[in-house]
Amino acid sequence: MNINVIRQACCAQDDSLGPLSLNVELKENFTIQDLARSIGEAKFLQFSGTHNIIYVWASGTKLFSIPALGVNNNNVEYFVEKTGLAMSFVKGNSVEYLWA
C-alpha cells in the first residue's frame, strides 16, 4: 500500500524549502518499527533547536515519536506495540508527523 507521509515544518525556512510530504510503500508485513525505520532512513525529517522530537499519528492514534540525533539518547518512543502490523494502525493512506 502506498501511503502519504506528511510532516509539519520545524521552522519558516523548512516550510518554504523542504518537502513536507513523502510517498512510502507500506508492505503488508511492515511493523510499526519498520515504518519508523523506513521514514527515518529516508532523511525526510527535519529538526531545529526548539523542535527536536516529532510525534507520529495515523488514523487518530499516536504511534511513536522520533527524536533529533543526540536527543533522548536517540531512542524512538513507541505508544503502540512496535511489533504490531503497521497496516492495523494506518487505516487511511496517510501518516502525519506533528510537533507536540
N, C-alpha and C positions, 0 to 999 in steps of 0.2 A: 504494500500500500504506500503510495506517495503522500507524504504529509508536508504541510507548510509550517515551518518554524518561524515564528515572529518574535522579535525582541524589541524591548524599549531601548532607546538610545541612552548612553551613560552621560552624555554632555551635548551641548549645542553643535560642536564640530562633528561628533559622531552622527548626530541626527542628519547632517547635510552631506557627509562624506561616505559613511559606511553603509553597506547593505543591511537593511533591517529585517529581511526575510531570506529564507533559505529553504530549498526543497530537499527532503531527505527520504530515501527509500526505507520504509519500515518493514523489515522482513517478519514473517509470521512468528518465528521463534525468538525474536528480539525480546530481551528482558528490559526492565526499567534501567538497569545498569548499562546494558548495551546501548540504549538510547542516549543516556548521559555521555557515554564514551564517544559515540559517533559524532555528536554535536560538538563536544569538546575538541575532538581531533580535527574538526572542520575549520578551526580557527575563526569561527564566526562571532564569538562573544567578545565584547569589548568592556573594559572596566576603567574606572577612574579612582582617584583618591577617596572620594566620597561615596562612590558606588562600587563596592568591592565584593558583594555577594548577591547573586541574582537567583530568583526563585522561579521554578518551572511548574506550569499549570497545564492541565489538559482536561477538558470537559468539566470544569469546575472543581477539580481535585488538585491539590498541591502535591506534586510528585517528589521533587528533590530541589536542593539548592546547590549551586556551583560557586565556589569562591575564586577570586583572582589568585594568581600564583603568589605564594608566600602568606596568604591569609588563611586562618583557621587550619593550619598545618596541611593545606591543600586537600582537605577532606570534603568530599561530597556528602551532604546530609540527606538521607532518604526519609520521606514521610509516609511512604508505602513500601511494601516488601520489594527490595531491589531485585529479587529473582523472579518476581511476578511478570507475566507477559505484558509487554507494553501495549499491545492491541486491546487488552482488557480495560485499559485506562484511557486510551486515545479513541474516543467514540466518534468524533468528527475527524476532519482531515487537518487539524492544526494543533500545535503546541505553542504556548506563549511563555516567554521569558520576561518576567516583570521584576522591577526593583521593589523592595519592601518599604 
